Amino acid sequence: MLKSYEAIYENGKIVWLVDRPSVHSARVVVTVLAETLLPTTKCRTFPTELAGTVQILGDIVSPIIDGEDWDRSC
């Protein structure tokens, strides 16, 4: 049975995008797609037009979202 895994080949190494195969050794078939730029994600910012019009509904001491889920690349 064939299974597909999405990865990026960079500088001679494979960077797995989602999950990686759970095998120690295997024969593989590699398909190279046309080179494309990775989509850049726009950093989320607070809309300035909402300044002074919103109300905090939760606890401002601890975050609503876990710190591991934050995108710190921005």
Secondary structure, 3 states (H helix, E strand, C coil): CCCCCCEEEECCEEEECCCCCCCCCCCCCCCCCCCCCCCCCCCCCCCHHHCCCCCCCCCCCCCCCCHHHCCCCC
